[in-house]
Amino acid sequence: MALLAGCSTSPPVHYYTLTGAELPDNASQGQAQTPTQATPAFMLEVLPVTVPPPADQPQLMMREQGGGLTPLYSERWSAPLADEVRGALADTLTRTLGAPDVAAIRAPAGAPVWRVTVDVQRLDSVTGREAIVDATWRVRPANLRGQAWQCRSISRVPVQGTDAESAVRGLRDATRDLALTIASAIQDGTGHPRPGSAQVQLMGCNQINE
């Protein structure tokens, strides 16, 4: 009985999401109409996202400044991390471009669609330092005029605190900045992609002829 009385209870589990990042004031809508309108100028199709295995865990994985990874078993993602990233990208893209996501609204046959493919190379929160999202991505127009691009960009957002909430906030903002960078390629149609914020570095872009 003494052993039972002395047993400690497990710490409560907290759940986090990457969706819902605040948009900067200059993230205005492009030429597309809002998702509530019946005939938007185009639709978005954000395809399933890939994330690196070290980060693809149910719990948050914190990168220590020495380089090691520490799992926070009581701090968890509300969905599989790849789904979290895809949902966050789709959320920012739809709000920025005013275009619906075909995952939520079925696209009619022949509808103009921008398809977005994202392969995350690194998704890290370095304790007390920065959140990093390094990704290769591609945008392709279907049934509309536009230039297809394949790019790599790195988003780095400073993180002040050492707690899980600070880490998630940094990753949420870094994912938002990735989405804003992708949105620039879609907004301009045939223009060159631009960094979504001062915290984004475009590592290179190639036009794709299809």
C-alpha positions in Angstrom: 0.0 0.0 0.0 2.9 2.4 0.7 4.3 1.8 -2.7 0.9 2.5 -4.3 0.5 5.7 -2.3 3.9 6.8 -3.3 3.3 6.4 -7.1 3.1 9.7 -8.9 0.5 10.3 -11.6 1.4 10.9 -15.2 1.7 14.6 -16.3 -1.3 15.9 -18.3 -1.0 15.7 -22.0 -1.3 18.9 -24.1 -2.1 19.0 -27.8 -1.0 21.6 -30.3 -1.7 22.5 -33.9 0.1 24.4 -36.6 -3.1 25.8 -38.1 -4.4 29.4 -37.4 -1.3 31.5 -37.6 -1.9 35.2 -37.7 -1.4 36.8 -41.2 0.7 39.9 -41.5 -1.0 43.1 -42.6 0.5 43.0 -46.1 -0.8 39.5 -46.8 -3.7 40.8 -49.0 -5.8 38.6 -51.2 -4.9 38.2 -54.8 -7.1 38.2 -57.8 -9.1 35.1 -56.6 -12.5 35.5 -55.1 -13.4 34.5 -51.5 -14.2 30.8 -50.8 -17.8 31.7 -50.1 -18.4 32.9 -53.7 -19.9 30.4 -56.1 -17.4 31.0 -59.0 -13.9 31.6 -57.7 -11.2 32.5 -60.2 -9.3 29.3 -59.3 -9.1 26.6 -56.6 -6.3 25.1 -54.6 -5.2 21.5 -54.3 -2.6 21.1 -51.5 -1.4 17.5 -51.9 -0.2 15.4 -49.0 3.0 16.7 -47.5 6.1 14.7 -46.6 8.0 15.5 -43.4 11.4 14.1 -42.2 11.3 11.0 -40.0 13.0 12.6 -36.9 10.3 15.2 -36.7 7.4 12.9 -37.7 6.4 11.8 -34.2 3.2 12.1 -32.2 5.1 14.2 -29.6 7.1 17.4 -30.0 10.7 16.8 -30.8 12.9 19.6 -29.4 16.3 20.2 -31.0 18.8 21.1 -28.3 21.5 23.7 -29.0 24.1 21.0 -28.9 22.3 19.2 -31.8 20.5 16.4 -29.9 16.7 15.7 -30.0 14.6 15.6 -26.9 11.1 14.1 -27.1 8.4 15.8 -25.0 6.0 13.0 -24.5 3.3 15.1 -22.7 3.3 17.7 -25.6 1.7 16.3 -28.6 0.4 17.2 -32.1 -3.4 17.1 -32.5 -2.9 15.2 -35.8 -0.1 13.4 -37.6 2.6 16.0 -38.3 2.3 15.7 -42.1 -1.4 16.4 -41.8 -0.7 19.3 -39.5 1.7 20.9 -42.0 -0.7 20.3 -44.9 -3.6 21.8 -43.0 -1.6 24.8 -42.0 -0.4 25.5 -45.5 -3.9 25.1 -46.9 -5.3 27.4 -44.2 -2.8 30.2 -45.0 -3.1 29.8 -48.7 -6.9 29.9 -48.8 -7.0 33.0 -46.5 -4.2 34.8 -48.5 -5.4 34.0 -52.0 -9.2 33.9 -51.3 -9.4 30.6 -53.1 -11.1 27.4 -51.8 -9.2 24.2 -51.1 -10.5 21.2 -53.1 -10.2 19.1 -50.0 -13.1 21.1 -48.6 -15.0 21.8 -51.8 -15.2 19.4 -54.7 -13.7 20.8 -57.8 -16.0 20.7 -60.9 -14.6 18.9 -64.0 -12.3 21.2 -65.8 -12.1 23.7 -63.0 -9.0 25.9 -62.9 -6.7 24.6 -60.1 -3.3 25.4 -58.7 -1.7 22.2 -57.4 0.8 22.6 -54.5 3.3 19.9 -53.6 5.5 20.3 -50.5 8.4 18.1 -49.3 9.7 19.3 -45.9 13.4 18.6 -45.5 13.7 19.9 -42.0 11.2 21.0 -39.4 13.0 21.9 -36.1 12.5 24.0 -33.1 15.9 24.8 -31.5 15.3 25.4 -27.8 15.3 29.1 -27.0 16.7 30.0 -30.4 14.7 29.5 -33.6 12.1 27.5 -35.5 13.2 26.2 -38.9 11.1 24.9 -41.8 13.2 23.9 -44.8 11.1 22.7 -47.7 11.2 22.0 -51.4 7.9 22.9 -53.1 6.2 23.0 -56.5 3.2 24.8 -57.9 1.5 23.8 -61.1 -1.5 25.4 -62.9 -4.2 23.1 -64.3 -6.9 24.5 -66.7 -5.6 28.0 -66.4 -2.7 30.2 -67.6 0.3 30.3 -65.3 3.9 29.3 -64.7 4.8 26.1 -62.9 7.7 26.5 -60.4 9.9 24.3 -58.3 11.6 26.0 -55.4 13.4 25.5 -52.1 12.9 27.9 -49.3 14.0 28.1 -45.6 11.9 29.9 -43.0 13.7 30.8 -39.7 11.6 32.4 -36.9 13.3 33.5 -33.6 12.0 31.7 -30.5 12.3 33.4 -27.2 11.0 30.9 -24.7 12.1 27.4 -23.9 8.7 25.9 -23.4 6.6 23.8 -25.8 4.1 26.6 -26.5 6.9 29.0 -27.7 8.4 26.2 -29.9 5.0 25.5 -31.5 4.3 29.2 -32.1 7.7 29.5 -33.9 7.0 26.5 -36.1 3.5 27.8 -36.8 4.8 31.1 -38.0 7.6 29.5 -40.0 5.0 27.3 -41.7 2.9 30.3 -42.4 5.9 32.1 -44.0 6.4 29.1 -46.2 2.8 29.3 -47.3 3.1 33.0 -48.0 6.2 32.3 -50.2 4.2 29.7 -52.1 1.3 32.1 -52.5 3.6 34.7 -54.2 4.1 32.2 -57.1 0.4 31.7 -57.5 -0.6 35.4 -57.1 1.7 36.6 -59.9 0.8 33.7 -62.2 3.8 34.2 -64.5 6.0 36.2 -62.1 9.0 35.0 -60.0 8.3 33.7 -56.5 9.2 36.0 -53.6 10.1 35.4 -50.0 6.9 35.5 -47.9 8.7 37.5 -45.2 12.1 38.8 -44.1 12.5 35.5 -42.3 12.4 33.4 -45.5 15.4 32.7 -47.7 14.7 31.5 -51.2 17.5 29.0 -52.0 16.6 28.7 -55.7 13.7 28.4 -58.1 13.4 26.7 -61.4 10.6 27.1 -64.0 8.9 23.9 -65.0 7.7 23.4 -68.6 4.8 21.0 -68.7 
